[in-house]
Amino acid sequence: MPEQRPTEPPFAVVMAGYVVDFHHRHTCSRCRPDGSCARLADAGATLRAWREWRVRRQLRARQHRNLR
């Protein structure tokens, strides 16, 4: 059986990772004094959605392999 290559994350996911990494080091123009940031929140939501999609995809692939 051929080995499946992992898919590359979409551009939005890569950029969300950069946003999170940036915010670990600096603050941006939208960061509030309390530490919250709309950009950081959006990046986190994008990353969570990507991880959930990837887990569901892996589960479906595993179930499909077990049905054979």
C-alpha positions as CSV (number, residue, x, y, z in Angstrom):
1,M,0.0,0.0,0.0
2,P,1.5,3.4,-0.9
3,E,2.4,5.7,1.9
4,Q,0.3,8.8,2.2
5,R,2.1,12.1,2.3
6,P,1.0,14.6,5.0
7,T,-0.8,17.5,3.4
8,E,0.8,21.0,3.7
9,P,-1.3,23.4,5.7
10,P,-3.1,26.1,3.9
11,F,-1.6,29.6,3.6
12,A,-4.0,31.0,6.3
13,V,-2.8,28.3,8.8
14,V,0.8,29.1,8.1
15,M,0.2,32.8,8.6
16,A,-1.8,32.2,11.8
17,G,1.2,30.4,13.2
18,Y,3.4,33.4,12.4
19,V,0.9,35.6,14.2
20,V,1.0,33.5,17.3
21,D,4.8,33.3,17.2
22,F,5.0,37.1,16.7
23,H,2.8,37.7,19.7
24,H,5.0,35.6,21.9
25,R,7.8,38.1,21.3
26,H,6.1,41.5,20.7
27,T,2.8,43.3,20.8
28,C,1.1,44.6,17.7
29,S,-0.8,47.8,17.0
30,R,-4.1,46.0,18.0
31,C,-2.9,44.5,21.3
32,R,-4.8,46.0,24.3
33,P,-3.2,46.8,27.6
34,D,-4.8,43.8,29.2
35,G,-2.9,41.5,26.7
36,S,-5.9,40.6,24.5
37,C,-5.7,41.0,20.8
38,A,-8.2,40.4,18.0
39,R,-5.5,39.2,15.6
40,L,-4.2,36.7,18.1
41,A,-7.7,35.4,18.8
42,D,-8.4,35.0,15.1
43,A,-5.1,33.2,14.6
44,G,-6.0,30.8,17.5
45,A,-9.4,30.0,16.0
46,T,-7.8,29.3,12.6
47,L,-5.2,26.9,14.1
48,R,-7.9,25.1,16.2
49,A,-10.1,24.6,13.2
50,W,-7.2,23.3,11.2
51,R,-6.2,20.8,13.9
52,E,-9.8,19.6,14.3
53,W,-10.1,19.1,10.5
54,R,-6.8,17.2,10.4
55,V,-7.9,14.9,13.3
56,R,-11.2,14.2,11.6
57,R,-9.5,13.4,8.3
58,Q,-7.0,11.0,10.0
59,L,-9.9,9.3,11.7
60,R,-11.8,8.8,8.5
61,A,-8.7,7.5,6.8
62,R,-8.1,5.0,9.6
63,Q,-11.7,3.9,9.5
64,H,-11.5,3.5,5.7
65,R,-8.3,1.3,6.0
66,N,-10.0,-0.8,8.6
67,L,-13.0,-1.5,6.3
68,R,-10.9,-3.0,3.7
